[in-house]
Amino acid sequence: MTSIGAVIRRLSGWNELSWDKKRAIVAVLLSLFPISLPKLLRLFGSDKQFDHGHRYGGTYARLFKKYRYKAPNILEIGILGGSSLLAWRAYFPFGRIIGCDIVDKSNLSAPGIKIYKLDQSSQVDLENLVEREGEFHIIIDDGSDLCEHQIFSFNKLFDSVADGGTYIIEDIQTSYWNGKVGSATWDGAHIDNPAFANTCVGYFLRLATYLNYAEFTSMQNVDMEMMHRAQTIRTIEFEHNLIIIHKGANRDPSNLVGGGLKT
């Protein structure tokens, strides 16, 4: 049997292609095979799955399997060298992959992969993206990892997530980091600091309390913006370095509190 490598080498003009284009072709070919998502992430060198770092692959396989042979729109903010985009391309043979980065990385565009230069802290940039690309089934925020940007991007993009879709924020360890850690300066806080409430983790812990808004017996000091947001969220998951928000109507009434608050 002829190996995939042999077939690739015989492609017209293969030797003239850039390394990025060669990898994109490999991703398309691998989409013909039922390779697990953790293996694809490892194969393409993504930092989302490796022995001494993040191990998101198993969680992503669980979340994304329902879309594997459908045609989901997938948005990733922050794409580094494009390794994860190739893994998505190989895993979702019929998917549309959209990658955004604050640095111009148009060289990573390929069949099924579209690239935008975008600042995730810019309302105009995010609105323009949604206007051009419409609804997303999966959004992954792997951008600046600053809490301020993580919260801002979520609030600007979550309405564009399809019903039943998923919004994921990676690298939330920065919520616990204040000041210089590694080579960057972060806007997190220690958990005993009141400022922790304003970190990404702190924000979503507060939002999680609003998922049961129908059980509130008083509207005193209720954050109406959070309550209205909670009406569009079915569940929020917290994992090591991940927050996962599932889009869906959340309007079930209380079985005791006067039929639930009127909203």
URDAFEN-V90673 format. One record per residue. N is the residue number from 0. RES is the residue in one letter. NEAR is the number of other ideal C-beta (glycine too) atoms within 10 Angstrom. Layout:
<<N & RES & NEAR> <N & RES & NEAR>>
//
This chain:
<<0 & M & 4> <1 & T & 7> <2 & S & 8> <3 & I & 13> <4 & G & 10> <5 & A & 9> <6 & V & 11> <7 & I & 14> <8 & R & 10> <9 & R & 9> <10 & L & 11> <11 & S & 6> <12 & G & 7> <13 & W & 13> <14 & N & 8> <15 & E & 7> <16 & L & 14> <17 & S & 9> <18 & W & 8> <19 & D & 15> <20 & K & 17> <21 & K & 14> <22 & R & 21> <23 & A & 23> <24 & I & 15> <25 & V & 18> <26 & A & 26> <27 & V & 16> <28 & L & 14> <29 & L & 20> <30 & S & 21> <31 & L & 10> <32 & F & 10> <33 & P & 8> <34 & I & 14> <35 & S & 13> <36 & L & 25> <37 & P & 20> <38 & K & 16> <39 & L & 26> <40 & L & 27> <41 & R & 17> <42 & L & 18> <43 & F & 23> <44 & G & 16> <45 & S & 24> <46 & D & 16> <47 & K & 22> <48 & Q & 24> <49 & F & 14> <50 & D & 6> <51 & H & 5> <52 & G & 10> <53 & H & 18> <54 & R & 16> <55 & Y & 26> <56 & G & 20> <57 & G & 12> <58 & T & 18> <59 & Y & 25> <60 & A & 18> <61 & R & 11> <62 & L & 17> <63 & F & 19> <64 & K & 12> <65 & K & 12> <66 & Y & 20> <67 & R & 16> <68 & Y & 12> <69 & K & 11> <70 & A & 11> <71 & P & 20> <72 & N & 21> <73 & I & 24> <74 & L & 24> <75 & E & 22> <76 & I & 26> <77 & G & 21> <78 & I & 23> <79 & L & 16> <80 & G & 15> <81 & G & 27> <82 & S & 19> <83 & S & 27> <84 & L & 29> <85 & L & 27> <86 & A & 28> <87 & W & 29> <88 & R & 27> <89 & A & 24> <90 & Y & 26> <91 & F & 24> <92 & P & 17> <93 & F & 12> <94 & G & 23> <95 & R & 18> <96 & I & 27> <97 & I & 23> <98 & G & 26> <99 & C & 24> <100 & D & 22> <101 & I & 16> <102 & V & 9> <103 & D & 9> <104 & K & 19> <105 & S & 11> <106 & N & 12> <107 & L & 21> <108 & S & 18> <109 & A & 20> <110 & P & 11> <111 & G & 18> <112 & I & 22> <113 & K & 18> <114 & I & 20> <115 & Y & 20> <116 & K & 12> <117 & L & 21> <118 & D & 15> <119 & Q & 22> <120 & S & 16> <121 & S & 15> <122 & Q & 12> <123 & V & 9> <124 & D & 16> <125 & L & 21> <126 & E & 13> <127 & N & 13> <128 & L & 22> <129 & V & 15> <130 & E & 9> <131 & R & 10> <132 & E & 16> <133 & G & 10> <134 & E & 12> <135 & F & 24> <136 & H & 23> <137 & I & 23> <138 & I & 24> <139 & I & 24> <140 & D & 25> <141 & D & 22> <142 & G & 23> <143 & S & 20> <144 & D & 23> <145 & L & 19> <146 & C & 24> <147 & E & 13> <148 & H & 19> <149 & Q & 28> <150 & I & 18> <151 & F & 16> <152 & S & 23> <153 & F & 21> <154 & N & 14> <155 & K & 18> <156 & L & 20> <157 & F & 17> <158 & D & 11> <159 & S & 21> <160 & V & 24> <161 & A & 15> <162 & D & 11> <163 & G & 13> <164 & G & 21> <165 & T & 24> <166 & Y & 23> <167 & I & 20> <168 & I & 26> <169 & E & 23> <170 & D & 20> <171 & I & 22> <172 & Q & 17> <173 & T & 21> <174 & S & 27> <175 & Y & 16> <176 & W & 19> <177 & N & 17> <178 & G & 10> <179 & K & 9> <180 & V & 13> <181 & G & 7> <182 & S & 5> <183 & A & 12> <184 & T & 11> <185 & W & 20> <186 & D & 19> <187 & G & 25> <188 & A & 21> <189 & H & 11> <190 & I & 11> <191 & D & 6> <192 & N & 13> <193 & P & 8> <194 & A & 12> <195 & F & 19> <196 & A & 12> <197 & N & 17> <198 & T & 27> <199 & C & 26> <200 & V & 22> <201 & G & 20> <202 & Y & 20> <203 & F & 22> <204 & L & 16> <205 & R & 13> <206 & L & 20> <207 & A & 18> <208 & T & 12> <209 & Y & 21> <210 & L & 17> <211 & N & 12> <212 & Y & 21> <213 & A & 21> <214 & E & 13> <215 & F & 16> <216 & T & 10> <217 & S & 7> <218 & M & 12> <219 & Q & 6> <220 & N & 5> <221 & V & 13> <222 & D & 13> <223 & M & 11> <224 & E & 10> <225 & M & 16> <226 & M & 18> <227 & H & 12> <228 & R & 19> <229 & A & 21> <230 & Q & 16> <231 & T & 16> <232 & I & 21> <233 & R & 14> <234 & T & 13> <235 & I & 17> <236 & E & 15> <237 & F & 13> <238 & E & 12> <239 & H & 10> <240 & N & 17> <241 & L & 18> <242 & I & 24> <243 & I & 19> <244 & I & 23> <245 & H & 16> <246 & K & 22> <247 & G & 15> <248 & A & 11> <249 & N & 18> <250 & R & 11> <251 & D & 9> <252 & P & 12> <253 & S & 15> <254 & N & 9> <255 & L & 10> <256 & V & 12> <257 & G & 10> <258 & G & 10> <259 & G & 16> <260 & L & 17> <261 & K & 6> <262 & T & 12>>
//
